[in-house]
Amino acid sequence: MTQIIDEQMLMLNRELGLIEFNRRVLSKATEINVPLLERLIYLCIVCKNCDELFEVRVARLQKLNKVDPEGFLQDGLTAKESLAAVREAVVSLYDNIYNIYHQHLIPELRKEQIYILDSSEWNTAQQSWVYNYFMHTLKPILTPIGIDPSHPFPRVPNKNLHFAVELEGKDQFGRNSRIAIVEAPRILNRVIKLPQELSNGIDTFILLQDIIKIHVDEFFYGLTVLGCYPFRVTRAADLELTANSKNLRLALTREIHNRKFAECSRLELDITNAIPNDKFIDILLKQFNITRQDLYLAKGPVNLSRLLEIPELVDRPDLRFTTYTPGVPKELSKYSDIFQAMDNSDILIHTPYQSFDPVVELTRRAATDPDVLAIKMTVYRTGADSELVQNLIKAARAGKQVVASVELFARFDEEVNVELSNQLEDAGAHVVYGVMGYKVHAKMLLLVRKEGSKLKYYAHLGTGNYHQSTAKVYTDFSLLTTNKDISRDVDNIFAQITGIGRAGVLSTLFQSPFTLHDMLIKKIENEINIALNGGKAEIMAKMNSLLEPQIIHALYRASDAGVKIKLIVRGACALRPNVSGLSENIEVRSIIGRFLEHHRVFYFFNEGQKDVFISSADWMKRNFFRRVETCIPILDNKVKQRIIYEGFSVYLKDNTEAWIMNSNGSYHKHTNRGNKFSAQQTLMNKLGKHD
């Protein structure tokens, strides 16, 4: 029991950490200095994040609870205890979400002449228009299913909007169905903008779920509708394939289809106008094989994330963030040719403050340059319309050697990646699917170019995905380099992925699942030894998640030895900071701003040598032991100084968007003392394009 108590003192719960992160994001929806439509977007992001929480983390806890309910997790809680704590925290988060929606956003949107009308607010003309819209646009598409012996309960796909209708009476066949289900297909817009003549030219919206709910009785002539309740179920998203699957892509395609009807982890029920009776609720819960604990009552529209459509339908730039144009690294602006620029020096790109276009340009040039003989690239998340992938396709069609490591198990991007792999193969590229049992999460691009009688490598490595859209909103570092040692290591890693057998030892890069974890432990231990011998010892690290127990225990030892540790962790952090006798030398902060913080960058003072690394890996078990990841030591001193300043110094000065972590896992907003300082705004001003 002592061991369990110790673990609960040392490690915080991952799921509760994710919920705390969403609380921080949700706080942006109430900040008056954030443009109003952006505040609505923050609310939608939280709702979307909640979906993923239930699809992945809660679904896993539920599964574990069935298999081993009394088994302890790494934070010292059982799955049962963890589920109870998560459910309680989510109920509180739901209350906050709907309170902000009704009490803050709706009134303030109305002040700006943007209306999201409740059905009780429709005037006579609007009611007539909505009725016609329902009868002529919606009703022909919708299919009511009355539940009786000849009509079993329909299969309800993951996250689709449905309506549970409570009925009374008999139809013309004498059937006495007490419940019916109506599905709103995904193809239908959830938000409908009223014509200007019905809204006096004011941006006015109504919700699909209100239209269907009000007119659902049109499906049940002769019966009495006692209630109509919009609902949505969330299902487990993990895909399970056996190691002996002969065709990974085919097996994955089947699993993607099956995922739509996987085990349920949550039922959301809109109770805005009325709460169904217990018997009616129990019927729904039984169909989805879940309990009352998995029922979440929404005091408003289910799936508020679909309100993301509204900012795109409203032409109000004054209610959005001001337009920002990213800059270009000075090293690139000096040269008209990207190969010349890279040949001159290592080049750091800091997105979204600087443009991702040079990476796209590199693949564009590679596709058409006759001297480029081969291109190798990892594809994790690139987007369905990726220009980078299209450039690979062009290169393959031009007869170049193109190798793409496509990660089929990039969660929620599986279908996109299957299609991209088809396109690449059709063009003649060599497509591999990583290593069975390990996700290829490394971000690597390598070109082989003939220059005179020699072959030269041009490499790009980074902390973020090859995704042109997210590169505009995710903060990431990446490196363009012709360094021979780094390039050979990248080539070596590609050989590991595409071939079989032992590859050579890497000379410069560190890699999961082989050397990265050990290197970080040694770096921490080195700072401990320096501190114990009276020297200056300092560790700084920035990442999305900090959860791996061995690293956390090593950081505790470092704190105890006197090492000063500053951590910037955007999301879940299982380490407890500022605990006397354990972690009083550790500070953890989180930055929640306009851009999503996504860097993974690590710093060790090392007696003044200031070792700096950028990496594709967070400090989590999966990144260290179940993924192929890269960690790049920064060798160029100018690049190193930039990363220290842009990755740490400005973020540690931030007093407007920083949250400080408390020892119990909660957070408080940084106290604003003196002049306001925003890391993100500072970097926008410093690195952005200026006319």
HELIX and SHEET records of a PDB file:
HELIX    1   1 THR A    2  LEU A   10  1                                   9    
HELIX    2   2 ARG A   14  SER A   27  1                                  14    
HELIX    3   3 LYS A   28  THR A   30  5                                   3    
HELIX    4   4 LEU A   36  GLU A   52  1                                  17    
HELIX    5   5 LEU A   53  VAL A   58  3                                   6    
HELIX    6   6 ALA A   59  VAL A   67  1                                   9    
HELIX    7   7 ALA A   79  ILE A  100  1                                  22    
HELIX    8   8 TYR A  101  LEU A  105  3                                   5    
HELIX    9   9 ILE A  106  LYS A  111  1                                   6    
HELIX   10  10 SER A  119  GLU A  121  5                                   3    
HELIX   11  11 THR A  124  TYR A  133  1                                  10    
HELIX   12  12 PHE A  134  LEU A  138  3                                   5    
HELIX   13  13 GLN A  196  LEU A  198  5                                   3    
HELIX   14  14 LEU A  208  HIS A  215  1                                   8    
HELIX   15  15 VAL A  216  PHE A  219  5                                   4    
HELIX   16  16 LEU A  248  ARG A  259  1                                  12    
HELIX   17  17 ASP A  278  GLN A  287  1                                  10    
HELIX   18  18 ARG A  292  ASP A  294  5                                   3    
HELIX   19  19 LEU A  304  LEU A  308  5                                   5    
HELIX   20  20 GLU A  309  LEU A  313  1                                   5    
HELIX   21  21 PRO A  317  LEU A  319  5                                   3    
HELIX   22  22 LYS A  330  SER A  333  1                                   4    
HELIX   23  23 ILE A  338  ASN A  344  1                                   7    
HELIX   24  24 ASP A  357  THR A  368  1                                  12    
HELIX   25  25 GLU A  387  ARG A  397  1                                  11    
HELIX   26  26 GLU A  414  ALA A  427  1                                  14    
HELIX   27  27 THR A  470  LYS A  472  5                                   3    
HELIX   28  28 LYS A  484  THR A  498  1                                  15    
HELIX   29  29 LEU A  516  LEU A  532  1                                  17    
HELIX   30  30 PRO A  549  ALA A  561  1                                  13    
HELIX   31  31 ASN A  606  GLY A  608  5                                   3    
HELIX   32  32 LYS A  621  PHE A  625  1                                   5    
HELIX   33  33 ASN A  637  ILE A  643  1                                   7    
HELIX   34  34 ILE A  644  SER A  649  3                                   6    
HELIX   35  35 VAL A  650  LYS A  653  1                                   4    
HELIX   36  36 ALA A  679  LEU A  687  1                                   9    
SHEET    1   A 3 ILE A 114  ILE A 116  0                                        
SHEET    2   A 3 ASP A 203  LEU A 207  1                                        
SHEET    3   A 3 VAL A 191  LYS A 193 -1                                        
SHEET    1   B 6 PRO A 144  GLY A 146  0                                        
SHEET    2   B 6 ILE A 179  GLU A 183 -1                                        
SHEET    3   B 6 HIS A 162  GLU A 168 -1                                        
SHEET    4   B 6 THR A 224  ARG A 235 -1                                        
SHEET    5   B 6 CYS A 264  ASP A 270 -1                                        
SHEET    6   B 6 LEU A 295  ALA A 298  1                                        
SHEET    1   C 7 ILE A 347  THR A 351  0                                        
SHEET    2   C 7 TYR A 474  THR A 481 -1                                        
SHEET    3   C 7 LYS A 454  GLY A 462 -1                                        
SHEET    4   C 7 MET A 444  GLU A 451 -1                                        
SHEET    5   C 7 VAL A 372  VAL A 379 -1                                        
SHEET    6   C 7 GLN A 401  VAL A 406  1                                        
SHEET    7   C 7 HIS A 430  VAL A 432  1                                        
SHEET    1   D 3 ILE A 347  THR A 351  0                                        
SHEET    2   D 3 TYR A 474  THR A 481 -1                                        
SHEET    3   D 3 LEU A 596  GLU A 597  1                                        
SHEET    1   E 3 LYS A 439  VAL A 440  0                                        
SHEET    2   E 3 ARG A 627  PRO A 633  1                                        
SHEET    3   E 3 PHE A 510  SER A 512 -1                                        
SHEET    1   F 9 LYS A 439  VAL A 440  0                                        
SHEET    2   F 9 ARG A 627  PRO A 633  1                                        
SHEET    3   F 9 ASP A 611  SER A 615 -1                                        
SHEET    4   F 9 VAL A 601  PHE A 604 -1                                        
SHEET    5   F 9 GLU A 538  MET A 543 -1                                        
SHEET    6   F 9 LYS A 564  VAL A 569  1                                        
SHEET    7   F 9 ILE A 586  ILE A 591  1                                        
SHEET    8   F 9 ALA A 658  MET A 661 -1                                        
SHEET    9   F 9 TYR A 667  LYS A 669 -1                                        
END                                                                             
